[in-house]
């Protein structure tokens, strides 16, 4: 049974100018579709990775999973509970207890006025739980010293701060952790340390991750399943081996061609053609068709549905 079930998830933002500006300039309201009709499932104790370019809707999906944003349509169910529509307060509270989030920027996600001890135990203290010795124990589990509990965030490096964020996420003993690009602000060597730590903690605590990243090389080693997003739409879903060995969507192929390779010195790569479409006015049919080398007339008329193909799911008319 899936721990997380996302069904036809859509989020639209009103990005209109103020009313008076619209009247003077005779403009209509403007709406940006950040996430469009996305469906996937995350099995318990598995890692599901979302990848794509900046602005593809990855972080918006993560925020909807943890309840920071409500969907415009569709649903997010965690243990069969829809946080946006459930009326039973106890069910909502029980599910929220099992969710935590690790944010992208370790400098902005820690309160600079609080000591590390108070930051880590906050999720438990807010519910009236016993926090005696908890911060010191969690700091040692993430590779820091128990003595660090009395320090302030500015006394740590970026990688150490991200470890503190991980310790805070573990404090309430969650089942699901949404990781929003947790290593993108770190040096490469520190990234490897943090990723190895997260992998070890997953096995030790039986965690489930939604791992959001723009770096395919990172998710290749972390994920059990990878979902590729383009302009808010899920265009391909496969295991890492299937995705890297046999990418089926032209956009996935472009991402893999653009990724750095250890043995790729001197190789020539054809740069992507065209511009990323305006998300306020996306193209009809397949959103990728203005840049796609395989585009056919049907691609500009009909939006492709996700369908199974050779061990994966793909939304492309020309995938064969």
C-alpha angles and dihedrals in degrees: 000000000000118000091205125032119186115189124188091325116192132175124186124186125204104230096169123141117250116290095254093051090051092051094049094044094037092233128155125228115282123219128191118206103211096172123024126193098321120173130179142130134227118209120217115274091012133115118234114189127201115201134177145113123301110286095028093120101257098131092042090058090049092052091050090052093056094041099251089121130029120226119250087217138345124045146265113207123188112189086347092303118122104208093198095054107023113114098190105096093199093055091049092049092049092051095044089054088062096052129080135163134215109206128218100244115055089189095058100037097063122074105241092207096056128079116241091251092060093044094054098046095043096100090054097038090053088062095044096253128152110271100173109140092347097120094049092049094048093046090057091048091056094048101264131111125266087230089067090073091086095052131093124244094251089066092068137074122243094264092048091050090053089052088054089052089052090050090052090050091052095048096087092045094241127193095209128040121186108209110199104197091311095179104036093097093051136085117261095252091049090047090060092051093050093045092050089049092051091049092051092047091050090059094041098049100027093242130177117216135201098197116197118196144143091210114091093191090060097050092044090073099033106042135080090191130019125206118195117211128199122180091339095312128110105233102171140012125186145129115280093253093049093045096050096039098042114014108186106187117072090228092055089049090052092051092050093047090051095048115103116255130200092223095038100093110143095006118144118229123188106237117236114268126226132016130284105264122249106265089212089059106023120184119261121258115008109013091217097054097097089062100031120111090205098049116143130185091266090060092066093047107042130040108228118236123224109264136169117264128168097332096322142072119245138176103211133112091209101041093119 
